[in-house]
Amino acid sequence: MNEYEDILYDSLFSLIDGLLEPPEDLDTIQVANENTFLFIQDNVSCYKAHKVLEFLAENHVPLMDWPSQSPNLNPLKNL
C-alpha cells in the first residue's frame, strides 16, 4: 500500500465510519447514510494512479468526475 492509500485508509474511512455510526440518542436524527458521500480529488497523477483508483473502487468510495488541469475549480486553492 502506498502512502496516499495509507492516508485514505486511516483518515477517510475512519471519518466516514464515524459519520455513519448510528446516533446514541434516540431523539437525534441521522442525516448521513452510505449514499451521502462523494469523494473529490483533483487529477494529480498520484491520486489517479491505477492502484489508487482500484483501491477506492474496492472500498466502494464514489469519486466525483474532475476536469484535468483545472486548479481554478479547486475550492481549497481559491481560499
Backbone bond lengths (Angstrom), bond angles and torsions (degrees), N, CA, C in turn:
res aa  C-N    CA-C-N  psi(-1)  N-CA   C-N-CA  omega(-1)  CA-C   N-CA-C  phi
1 M - - - 1.456 - - 1.531 107.78 -
2 N 1.316 117.37 134.52 1.462 118.81 179.82 1.532 110.77 -86.21
3 E 1.306 116.21 175.36 1.467 121.49 -174.34 1.536 111.95 -62.07
4 Y 1.329 118.18 -41.23 1.460 121.07 179.20 1.530 111.09 -63.48
5 E 1.313 117.50 -41.79 1.462 120.58 176.79 1.526 110.87 -63.02
6 D 1.325 117.01 -38.66 1.467 120.53 176.58 1.521 110.88 -60.42
7 I 1.329 116.65 -43.65 1.465 120.91 179.35 1.521 109.98 -62.87
8 L 1.324 116.66 -46.14 1.463 119.80 178.81 1.525 110.89 -60.65
9 Y 1.310 115.71 -46.36 1.460 120.49 -176.79 1.521 111.15 -63.30
10 D 1.333 116.91 -45.13 1.463 120.70 -176.54 1.524 113.14 -77.00
11 S 1.319 118.17 -36.80 1.462 121.04 -172.84 1.528 113.31 -100.35
12 L 1.311 116.63 -55.44 1.463 120.46 -175.80 1.522 111.97 -63.21
13 F 1.317 116.23 -48.04 1.464 118.96 -176.09 1.519 111.85 -68.23
14 S 1.337 117.91 -36.15 1.468 118.67 177.77 1.526 110.43 -68.93
15 L 1.333 117.95 -34.81 1.469 121.21 176.02 1.521 110.51 -63.99
16 I 1.319 116.50 -47.54 1.467 120.45 179.73 1.525 110.78 -62.49
17 D 1.325 116.84 -44.41 1.466 120.18 178.68 1.522 110.93 -59.41
18 G 1.340 117.09 -41.13 1.457 120.76 179.20 1.514 112.55 -65.31
19 L 1.333 116.65 -39.09 1.464 119.83 179.84 1.524 112.24 -71.51
20 L 1.327 116.63 -31.47 1.462 120.10 -178.76 1.529 113.12 -86.16
21 E 1.325 116.65 -6.50 1.455 120.61 -179.21 1.528 109.70 -63.00
22 P 1.314 118.07 131.57 1.469 119.86 -179.86 1.529 110.80 -61.26
23 P 1.330 117.59 140.92 1.459 120.19 179.80 1.529 111.54 -65.81
24 E 1.338 115.98 144.73 1.456 120.31 178.35 1.521 111.36 -75.71
25 D 1.325 116.19 -34.67 1.456 121.68 -179.32 1.532 108.95 -84.71
26 L 1.309 117.03 125.12 1.461 120.49 -177.89 1.519 112.79 -66.87
27 D 1.333 117.72 -18.35 1.463 121.02 178.90 1.531 112.36 -85.51
28 T 1.319 117.47 -7.63 1.458 122.11 -179.36 1.522 109.56 -84.21
29 I 1.314 115.58 134.57 1.466 121.09 179.20 1.525 108.51 -92.31
30 Q 1.308 116.52 130.00 1.465 121.29 177.32 1.527 107.87 -90.97
31 V 1.331 116.00 120.02 1.467 119.54 -176.96 1.525 112.96 -102.73
32 A 1.315 117.22 -14.04 1.465 119.94 -179.41 1.516 109.86 -100.48
33 N 1.327 115.72 138.75 1.461 121.20 172.37 1.525 108.21 -140.14
34 E 1.316 116.73 -178.36 1.463 119.63 -175.21 1.528 113.21 -64.81
35 N 1.332 118.75 -13.35 1.464 121.99 178.90 1.529 112.62 -96.96
36 T 1.320 117.94 3.18 1.459 122.94 -175.09 1.522 112.47 -80.54
37 F 1.307 118.52 -25.17 1.455 121.81 -166.77 1.521 113.63 -96.71
38 L 1.322 113.82 140.28 1.451 123.23 172.44 1.520 105.73 -141.02
39 F 1.317 117.19 113.18 1.453 121.93 -175.23 1.521 109.26 -82.96
40 I 1.338 115.66 132.77 1.461 121.68 -179.11 1.522 108.69 -113.83
41 Q 1.311 115.52 126.86 1.463 121.22 171.72 1.515 107.48 -146.15
42 D 1.326 115.90 145.30 1.464 117.64 -179.36 1.528 109.90 -78.37
43 N 1.294 116.81 -175.20 1.466 121.35 -172.01 1.513 114.05 -93.41
44 V 1.324 117.69 31.86 1.461 120.28 174.26 1.528 107.08 -60.90
45 S 1.322 116.37 138.45 1.465 120.27 -171.95 1.528 113.31 -57.21
46 C 1.336 118.61 -35.68 1.471 118.88 -179.43 1.525 111.51 -69.56
47 Y 1.332 117.81 -25.90 1.469 121.05 177.57 1.526 111.11 -79.12
48 K 1.308 116.52 -28.48 1.464 121.64 -175.55 1.518 112.94 -98.63
49 A 1.314 117.21 7.47 1.458 120.61 178.99 1.526 109.38 -59.64
50 H 1.306 116.04 144.54 1.463 121.38 -177.54 1.522 111.47 -54.31
51 K 1.319 116.44 -41.39 1.466 121.13 -178.91 1.531 111.24 -63.17
52 V 1.339 117.28 -39.86 1.471 121.49 179.59 1.526 110.24 -69.35
53 L 1.326 117.04 -45.52 1.467 119.92 179.22 1.522 111.26 -63.14
54 E 1.313 116.48 -37.10 1.463 121.15 176.49 1.531 110.52 -64.97
55 F 1.326 116.59 -42.76 1.459 122.27 177.94 1.531 111.20 -59.71
56 L 1.337 117.06 -44.74 1.463 121.16 179.14 1.528 111.10 -66.14
57 A 1.310 117.21 -40.73 1.471 120.99 178.82 1.525 110.75 -64.64
58 E 1.325 117.29 -42.86 1.468 120.77 179.40 1.526 112.01 -62.38
59 N 1.336 115.87 -29.34 1.458 120.92 -179.34 1.528 112.52 -98.45
60 H 1.330 116.23 11.63 1.468 123.46 174.38 1.526 112.59 57.52
61 V 1.338 116.22 44.23 1.456 121.64 177.09 1.526 107.53 -98.60
62 P 1.342 117.82 112.14 1.466 119.87 179.86 1.525 110.75 -73.95
63 L 1.326 116.45 137.91 1.460 122.30 -178.92 1.516 110.97 -110.67
64 M 1.309 115.50 140.21 1.463 120.92 174.04 1.524 108.09 -80.17
65 D 1.322 118.01 136.05 1.462 121.16 174.37 1.519 108.39 -65.27
66 W 1.315 115.75 135.54 1.461 120.18 -175.75 1.519 108.82 -132.03
67 P 1.331 117.74 125.84 1.464 119.50 179.43 1.524 111.33 -64.46
68 S 1.316 116.62 144.13 1.459 119.53 -178.91 1.529 110.90 -72.35
69 Q 1.324 115.50 148.67 1.460 124.40 177.82 1.525 112.96 49.16
70 S 1.343 115.67 55.26 1.463 119.77 -179.63 1.528 111.17 -130.33
71 P 1.338 117.74 64.18 1.462 119.13 -178.83 1.521 112.77 -63.43
72 N 1.343 117.72 -23.44 1.465 119.81 178.57 1.531 112.41 -68.77
73 L 1.341 118.54 -16.17 1.452 121.34 177.09 1.524 111.96 -89.56
74 N 1.320 117.29 -8.35 1.447 121.14 -179.20 1.520 108.81 -79.52
75 P 1.354 118.96 113.84 1.466 121.13 -176.22 1.530 112.76 -62.47
76 L 1.319 118.42 -29.60 1.459 120.30 -179.46 1.525 112.00 -71.46
77 K 1.322 117.05 -37.63 1.470 120.18 -179.60 1.516 110.73 -70.50
78 N 1.322 118.39 -25.69 1.466 120.58 178.22 1.521 112.13 -77.25
79 L 1.334 117.62 -20.41 1.463 119.96 177.50 1.502 109.13 -73.59
